[in-house]
Amino acid sequence: MIDKELIRNILPRVNKIKGQIDGVERMIKEKRYCIDILQQIYAIIGGLKAISIMILRNHIETCVSNAISSRNEKEKNKKIDEIIEIYKKFSK
Protein backbone atom coordinates (compact mmCIF):
# COMPACT_ATOMS: atom_id res chain seq x y z
CA MET A 1 0.00 0.00 0.00
CA ILE A 2 1.11 3.53 -0.69
CA ASP A 3 1.55 5.43 2.56
CA LYS A 4 1.21 9.15 3.28
CA GLU A 5 4.97 9.77 3.12
CA LEU A 6 5.26 8.23 -0.34
CA ILE A 7 2.25 10.25 -1.52
CA ARG A 8 3.87 13.40 -0.11
CA ASN A 9 7.05 12.61 -2.06
CA ILE A 10 5.36 11.63 -5.32
CA LEU A 11 2.63 14.25 -5.74
CA PRO A 12 4.99 17.20 -6.22
CA ARG A 13 6.78 15.21 -8.91
CA VAL A 14 3.47 14.42 -10.61
CA ASN A 15 2.52 18.09 -10.53
CA LYS A 16 5.90 19.05 -12.00
CA ILE A 17 5.37 16.55 -14.83
CA LYS A 18 1.90 17.98 -15.47
CA GLY A 19 3.50 21.39 -15.86
CA GLN A 20 6.14 19.97 -18.19
CA ILE A 21 3.46 18.37 -20.35
CA ASP A 22 1.64 21.69 -20.55
CA GLY A 23 4.97 23.22 -21.52
CA VAL A 24 5.43 20.72 -24.34
CA GLU A 25 1.97 21.55 -25.62
CA ARG A 26 2.84 25.27 -25.65
CA MET A 27 6.16 24.58 -27.33
CA ILE A 28 4.44 22.64 -30.09
CA LYS A 29 1.84 25.35 -30.61
CA GLU A 30 4.62 27.94 -30.73
CA LYS A 31 6.48 25.79 -33.28
CA ARG A 32 9.58 25.75 -31.11
CA TYR A 33 12.80 24.06 -32.12
CA CYS A 34 12.35 20.27 -32.30
CA ILE A 35 15.38 19.48 -30.14
CA ASP A 36 14.08 21.75 -27.36
CA ILE A 37 10.75 19.93 -27.42
CA LEU A 38 12.46 16.55 -27.39
CA GLN A 39 14.61 17.55 -24.41
CA GLN A 40 11.47 18.48 -22.50
CA ILE A 41 9.83 15.17 -23.46
CA TYR A 42 12.86 13.22 -22.21
CA ALA A 43 12.75 15.18 -18.95
CA ILE A 44 9.13 14.07 -18.56
CA ILE A 45 10.07 10.46 -19.27
CA GLY A 46 12.86 10.68 -16.69
CA GLY A 47 10.45 12.04 -14.11
CA LEU A 48 7.96 9.26 -14.77
CA LYS A 49 10.70 6.65 -14.48
CA ALA A 50 11.76 8.10 -11.13
CA ILE A 51 8.18 7.94 -9.84
CA SER A 52 7.76 4.38 -11.11
CA ILE A 53 10.92 3.31 -9.29
CA MET A 54 9.67 4.89 -6.06
CA ILE A 55 6.38 3.02 -6.37
CA LEU A 56 8.10 -0.24 -7.27
CA ARG A 57 10.44 0.07 -4.28
CA ASN A 58 7.46 0.69 -2.02
CA HIS A 59 5.68 -2.35 -3.46
CA ILE A 60 8.69 -4.59 -2.83
CA GLU A 61 9.22 -3.22 0.68
CA THR A 62 5.56 -3.69 1.65
CA CYS A 63 3.43 -6.06 -0.41
CA VAL A 64 6.19 -8.40 -1.59
CA SER A 65 7.96 -8.43 1.76
CA ASN A 66 4.69 -9.22 3.56
CA ALA A 67 3.91 -12.05 1.15
CA ILE A 68 7.34 -13.59 1.67
CA SER A 69 7.11 -13.22 5.46
CA SER A 70 3.68 -14.83 5.54
CA ARG A 71 5.13 -18.12 4.26
CA ASN A 72 2.09 -18.42 1.99
CA GLU A 73 3.66 -19.99 -1.10
CA LYS A 74 0.77 -19.09 -3.39
CA GLU A 75 0.86 -15.42 -2.37
CA LYS A 76 4.67 -15.32 -2.49
CA ASN A 77 4.72 -16.76 -6.01
CA LYS A 78 2.01 -14.34 -7.11
CA LYS A 79 4.09 -11.36 -5.94
CA ILE A 80 7.24 -12.72 -7.58
CA ASP A 81 5.33 -13.17 -10.84
CA GLU A 82 4.06 -9.58 -10.59
CA ILE A 83 7.62 -8.29 -10.24
CA ILE A 84 8.80 -10.35 -13.20
CA GLU A 85 5.92 -9.12 -15.37
CA ILE A 86 6.46 -5.46 -14.51
CA TYR A 87 10.18 -5.88 -15.17
CA LYS A 88 9.38 -7.26 -18.62
CA LYS A 89 7.25 -4.17 -19.35
CA PHE A 90 9.93 -1.77 -18.09
CA SER A 91 12.69 -3.41 -20.05
CA LYS A 92 11.02 -3.02 -23.46
C-alpha positions as CSV (number, residue, x, y, z in Angstrom):
1,M,0.0,0.0,0.0
2,I,1.1,3.5,-0.7
3,D,1.5,5.4,2.6
4,K,1.2,9.1,3.3
5,E,5.0,9.8,3.1
6,L,5.3,8.2,-0.3
7,I,2.3,10.3,-1.5
8,R,3.9,13.4,-0.1
9,N,7.1,12.6,-2.1
10,I,5.4,11.6,-5.3
11,L,2.6,14.2,-5.7
12,P,5.0,17.2,-6.2
13,R,6.8,15.2,-8.9
14,V,3.5,14.4,-10.6
15,N,2.5,18.1,-10.5
16,K,5.9,19.0,-12.0
17,I,5.4,16.6,-14.8
18,K,1.9,18.0,-15.5
19,G,3.5,21.4,-15.9
20,Q,6.1,20.0,-18.2
21,I,3.5,18.4,-20.4
22,D,1.6,21.7,-20.6
23,G,5.0,23.2,-21.5
24,V,5.4,20.7,-24.3
25,E,2.0,21.6,-25.6
26,R,2.8,25.3,-25.6
27,M,6.2,24.6,-27.3
28,I,4.4,22.6,-30.1
29,K,1.8,25.3,-30.6
30,E,4.6,27.9,-30.7
31,K,6.5,25.8,-33.3
32,R,9.6,25.8,-31.1
33,Y,12.8,24.1,-32.1
34,C,12.4,20.3,-32.3
35,I,15.4,19.5,-30.1
36,D,14.1,21.8,-27.4
37,I,10.7,19.9,-27.4
38,L,12.5,16.5,-27.4
39,Q,14.6,17.6,-24.4
40,Q,11.5,18.5,-22.5
41,I,9.8,15.2,-23.5
42,Y,12.9,13.2,-22.2
43,A,12.8,15.2,-19.0
44,I,9.1,14.1,-18.6
45,I,10.1,10.5,-19.3
46,G,12.9,10.7,-16.7
47,G,10.4,12.0,-14.1
48,L,8.0,9.3,-14.8
49,K,10.7,6.7,-14.5
50,A,11.8,8.1,-11.1
51,I,8.2,7.9,-9.8
52,S,7.8,4.4,-11.1
53,I,10.9,3.3,-9.3
54,M,9.7,4.9,-6.1
55,I,6.4,3.0,-6.4
56,L,8.1,-0.2,-7.3
57,R,10.4,0.1,-4.3
58,N,7.5,0.7,-2.0
59,H,5.7,-2.4,-3.5
60,I,8.7,-4.6,-2.8
61,E,9.2,-3.2,0.7
62,T,5.6,-3.7,1.6
63,C,3.4,-6.1,-0.4
64,V,6.2,-8.4,-1.6
65,S,8.0,-8.4,1.8
66,N,4.7,-9.2,3.6
67,A,3.9,-12.0,1.2
68,I,7.3,-13.6,1.7
69,S,7.1,-13.2,5.5
70,S,3.7,-14.8,5.5
71,R,5.1,-18.1,4.3
72,N,2.1,-18.4,2.0
73,E,3.7,-20.0,-1.1
74,K,0.8,-19.1,-3.4
75,E,0.9,-15.4,-2.4
76,K,4.7,-15.3,-2.5
77,N,4.7,-16.8,-6.0
78,K,2.0,-14.3,-7.1
79,K,4.1,-11.4,-5.9
80,I,7.2,-12.7,-7.6
81,D,5.3,-13.2,-10.8
82,E,4.1,-9.6,-10.6
83,I,7.6,-8.3,-10.2
84,I,8.8,-10.3,-13.2
85,E,5.9,-9.1,-15.4
86,I,6.5,-5.5,-14.5
87,Y,10.2,-5.9,-15.2
88,K,9.4,-7.3,-18.6
89,K,7.3,-4.2,-19.4
90,F,9.9,-1.8,-18.1
91,S,12.7,-3.4,-20.1
92,K,11.0,-3.0,-23.5
